[in-house]
Amino acid sequence: MGRPVPTTRALWLAALSLIPSVVAVLSPAIAPLVLAFDVALVALVVIDFLRAARGAEVEVNRVVEPVLSSGRANVVKLELRLAPGVTRSVRGEVRDWVTPGPIVAGHRQRFELTGTTQLEWKLTPATRGDLQFGPVTLRLEGPLGLCARQVTRPLPGAAKVFPDLSVLTRDALTLARADDQAARRIVRVRSEGREFESLREYRPGDDRRSIDWKATARRGRPFVRQHQPERNQQVLLLLDCGRHMAGEVEGRRKLDHAVDAALRLAKVALDQGDLVGVMAFGKDVKRWLPPRKGAEQLRAIAQALYQVEAVLEESNYGAAMDRAFARGARRSLVIVLTDLLDLETAQSLLLRTRRLVPRHLPMIVSLQDADVHRVATAVPQTSAEAYQRVVAARLEREGEATVARLREGGARVVRGTPAVFASAGVSAYLDVKQRGLL
């Protein structure tokens, strides 16, 4: 049946009737006219409601991808069609529903239906996880436009929100590295343990140690050997899900930035032919995927990480690394994605990374808060700003001291703001590969 909802037109007419009602108080002679107008308006509203289309005359279907991307505008489609046997056109308004949290645009729209129509609205999830879709509400207007019949259709649905996987293409990564101030230029150098790739003619400036004397003698002009990074090496990504990653920076949770970086690192490493394993941990290990190769591993990593959440607990780096190497492992590049906030936590990480050297190569990829740096270097105008600068400067000094101690312990440390965090980690990984350090 649905419930009646007066339209804006009916409300304006009702508001206009208030003017003669006020006049009728001063001049009772026109009161019957005012009453007749009000009765007529109510009667027309009732008639319009009775003549409005019923809910059974309109069919609704929602079309949405089962996997959505966080931080991007995803399109949701609503298909409206007249039920079989219905010939009249139907006007009204439709409103879709989704669990609170995402940014929505266009989920409430007007329509005029003569057969079949498709409406689109956009959904931008801010975080990873599961989304639930709920009922669709229809307001079907009567022919006079004075009243609408509101009906609700239960249309349950669900979608998984993954990190934005579109940035995992080679071109996107190349552009990110080009714009990344933290990315360092990678120079191809000759080093032990690199695989032969091809021969090319000698050019001025080439390392003479790379000259292939047999090819030079055979062809009568100098040729040099080119090498490519070794394949089938092992990369372990350790994702910190403890209290340090529970906060927000630049409008997103720190852990979301870290998950994006982990996926981009995994994509590049798998493209390089390496074996990639991923562990998400806090006090205990939350997810663990042993190192494997191939596109299936990337899908498995995305599936494992889309629902991980940061917990307000101290991260146990020791338990994570013990689990990763419980059955022994060949030499690995161990990349820890975290946020180096205080010396106490860094001390625990330092002790564990020292145990990895020289058997493994540890790398710490840490978030850096640009706002803290800005406050630490700003000129204070008030006493409150001066206090904030003192605190920010102390955090900056502690961060620098932490980085220095980790590097002294044999770990490679990369720090970057959220805008360059992922690309800085990718650049550091490629640098390790090109230099044959693994």
N, C-alpha and C positions, 0 to 999 in steps of 0.2 A: 504493500500500500504506500509506504513512504510517509514522510511528515511534511506539512506545508511550510514553506519559507517565503515570506513576502520579498519581492524584488526591490531594488533601489527605486524603481519608478513608483511602486505603491507607497513606499515610505515618503517620497517627495510629495505625492498627492495628499497623504495623511498630514504632512507638515503644513501644506498650504491650507488645509481645512481648519487649522488652528486660528488663522487670521479672522475668518468670519465668525468663529466661535467666540473670540474676544469681543467682536462687534455685537454679537447677539446678547452678550451680558448687558451692554449699554442700551441695546434696542431689541427687546424681546420679540418684536414683530417678525424678525427674520430668523428666529430660532427654528421654526419648522423647516425652513429651507436648508439650514445648516444640518439639521438632523436627517433630512432626506438625502443630502449629499453623502453624509457619513454612512447611512444605511446602504445606499447604492454602491459606495466604494467597497464596503465589506462584502456585499453580494457579488460584485464583480471579481473580487479576490477569490471568493469561494468557488465561483463558476470556473475561473481560470485554473484553479488547482484541480478541479474535477476533470477538466479537459486536457490537462498536461499529460504527457506521455508517461506510461507506467514503467517501472523498472524492468519488467520482463520484455519490453519492446527494444531495449538496447543491450547488446552484448559487449563485454569488455574483456580484453586480454592484454597482459603485460609481457613485453619482450625485453629481457635484460641478459647480458652475458653472465655466465656463471662465475667468471673471474674478472674482477675489476682492478684498476690500478689506483693506488693511493697518490694523492697530490695531483691527479689529473681529472679533467672533466670527462666523466663517462656518460654515454647517452643511454637513456631509458626510453623505450617506446611504449605507447599505449595505443592499442588498436580498438577502435569503436566501430560497430556495425549494427545496422538495424536487424532485428529478428526477422526470420522468414514470415512473409505475409504482411509486414508493416510497410505501408506505402507513403505515409506522410513524412515530412521533414521534421527533425527534432533539433531544437536549440537548447543550449544549457551550458553548464560548467562542470569540469571534472577536476578532482583533486586526488593525487596519489599520496601514499604514506610510506615513510621509511623510518627506521629507528633513528632517534636524535643523534646528532654528532656531525654528519657530513654537511657540507654546504650544498644547498639545493637551489635550482633556478628553473622556473617554468613548470614546477610540479602542479601548479593550479592554472588551468587554461579554459577559455571559452571555446565552444565548438558549435558548428551547425552541420547536422548529419542528414544526408540524403541517401546514403547507401553505406559506404565504408570510408573511414578516414583514419589517418595515423598521426598522432601527436608525439612530439619528442620533448623531453626535459632532461636537464643535466644534473649529475650527481658527482660531487667532488669529495671523496673521503679524505680526511686528514690523517688517519692512522690505518694500520693493518688490522686484520681480524675478520669477523663475520658480520654481515649486514642482514637484517630481516626486513622484508617488505610486508606491508599489511593491507588493510582494506582500501578499496577505491570508492570515493564518494562522488555520486552524480547528483547534480541539481538540474532537473528537466523542466524547462520553463513552459508555461501555458501559452496559448496563442496571443493573449493580450499583453503578455509581458509583465503581469502584476504579481504572479505567484509561481513558485517552482515546487516541484515534488522532489524531495531529497531522499535518495535511497543509498544504501551502503552495500557494496559487494565484497564479501570476504575473498581476497585474492592473495593468499599467503605465498611467499617466495623467499629465497635466500641467495646470497652471493658471497663469495670469498674476496676479500680485499688483499691483494698482493702488493709488494713494492712495485714501482713503475718499471716494468721489464723492458720498455721500449728504449731505455737509455743503455741497454746492454749491447747494442750494435757496435760494430767496429768504428763506424763513422762518428757516432756520438762520443765514443771514448776518445777518439783522436782529437775531436774538437774540444772536448773537456780538458784534455792534457795540454792542448795548445793555449788555452785561456787560463790555465791554472798557474798562478804565480809560484805555487809550491812545487810544481813539477820541474824536474831538472832535465836538462838536455842529455840524452843518452848517446854515448859515443861507442861505436862498435870497436872493441879492442880485442886483441888476441889473448886468449887465456886458456889454461888447462881445462880439459873436460868438456870442450865444445865440439859439436859435430860438424864435419865437413859438409859444406853446402854446394859450392861451385867454384869454378875458376874464372878469372877475368884478367884483362890486360893491366899491367902495372901502371899506376898513375903517380905523378909527383906527390910526395907526402905520404905514400903508403909505407908501412913498416916493412923494412927489407927482410926481416925475419919471416915474413909470411910469403916470400917468393917461393914458388914451386920450381925447383931447379930442373927436374925432369921434364916438366911441361915447357919450361923456357928453352931447354936444349932441343926438344923435339920440334918446337914451332919457330925457333929462331928469334924470338922476342920475349921479353920478360912477362911472366904471368904470376899472379898472386892467388893464394888460396883464400876463399871466403868461408867463414864458419857461421853456423846458426846455433842458437841456444839449445842445450840438450833437452830432450823430451823425456817423458815418463819419470820426471822428478816428483817429489811429494811435497804438497803444500797443505798445512793445517790452519784453518781459520778458527780462532777462539773468540767468541762473541760474549763480551761481558754484559750480563743482564742484572747486575747488582744495583745498589742504591745510587752509585754515581751516574748511572745511565737513565735514572727515573725522571730527571728534570727536563725542562724544555729549553731550547736555544733557537732563536730566529723563527719562532712560531711552530716548531715541530719538536717532538720528543727526541732526546738524544739517541735513544735506541733505534728509532726509525732511520736516523742518519746512518747509524752503524750497520743496520740491516741492508740498506741500499749499498753501502760500501762493500759489505761482504759479498753480495750478489755480483757486483761489478768485478770484484777481484776474482771470484769463482769463475765468471764467464771468461775473463782474459786468460786465467791459468789453464782452464780446460781447452781454450783455443790454442794455447801453446803446447798442448799435448801432455800436460801434467796431470797427476792424480790429485784430487782436491777432497779434503775432508772438512767437516764443519762441526763445531761444538758450541752450543749455547749454554751458559752456566751462570749461576749465582752462588748461593751457598752450596748447592748441589748441581749436578749436571742435569739440564733440562732437555736438551736434544743432542744426539750424537750420531753423525753419519760418517763411517770410516771412509778413508780416501778411495775414490774410484774415478774413472775417466768417462768421457762421453756426454752427449746432450741429456741423457737420462739422469745423470748425476745433477746437472743444473736444475732440472725440474724437481728432483727430489729435495734439493737444498731449498728452493723457493717454497715448496710445500711444507718443509720442516720449520722454516723461519717466519711464515706469514702470521703465525699466532703467538709467537713468543712475546712476553711482556717483562718489563723491568720490575723487580721486587725490592722493597726497602730492606735489604739485608746485605751483609758484607760478603763480597765475592771471595770465593775460595780458589785462588789460582792454583794452589798445590793440588787440590782434588781434581781439577780439570786436567791438568797436565799428567797427573798419575793415570787418569782414565784413558787419556789419549795414547799414552805409551805403555799401557798395561801389558800388552803382549809383545812389547819391543817394537821398534820401528827403525827403518833405515833413515839416513840423514834427511831431515825435513826442514823446510822453511816454515817456522811457527809464527803466524801473524796474530797478534792480540789486538782486538779493536776495543778500545776503552776510553776513559776520560781520566787523565791524571790530575786529580783534584787536590790530593794532600800527600804529604811525605810518608805518613804512616802506611797508607795503602800501597804507595810506590815501593816502600821497603819490602813488603811481602812479595810484590811482583819482581823486584830486583833479586831477591834470594832465589826465586824459582828460575828466572831466566839465566842466572849464573850457572845453574846446574845443567842447563841445556848446552852451554858452550863447553868445548868446541864440537861436540857430537852433532848438534843441530845449530841452525842459524835463526835466532829469535829476532822478531821485528815488532815494535810497538807502534800502532797507528792510533793517535790520540786526537780527540776533538779539542779545539781551541775556541774559547768564547771571545768573539770580536768585541762584544760590549765591555767585557772586563778590560781588555787592552785599551779601548777608547777611554774608559773612566780612569784608568791608571795613568794615562798620558794627558788628560784634559786639565785645563787651568780652572781650579775651583772658584766659584763666585760666592758661595755661602759656606757656613761652617759644616752643614750637612754634606755638601759636595766634597769638602776637604776630607771629612771622615771617610766618605765612600772611596776617595782616591787612595787614602792610606790602606784601606782594606784591599782594594783592587791591586795596588802595587805589591802588597805582600803576597797575594795569590800569584801574581806574575813571577815574583822572585822564587817562590816555592816551586812553581812549574818549571822554571829554568834549571833550578837545582836538581829537580827530579830527573829531567831529561839528561843532564850531565852525568848523574850517577848511573842511570841505565846504560848510557853509552860507554861509560868506563867499565861496566860489567859485561860488555861484549854485545849488547843489543843495538840494533839499528832503530832509531826513533824518528817517526814522521809525525808532525803536528800540523793541523790545518783547520780552518774555520769550516762550518757546514757547507759553504758554497764550493770548497775545494777539497773537502775531506776525502771523498771517494777517489777523485782523480789523483790526489797526492799519493794515496796508497797504491793505486795501480801503477803510477810512475815509479815508485820505489821498488815494487815487485819486478817490473820490466828492467830496471837498472840492475837488480840482482841477477836476473837471467842473462842479460847482455854481457855482464862482466864475469860470468861464470863463477859467481861466489857460492852457489849452492852445490 
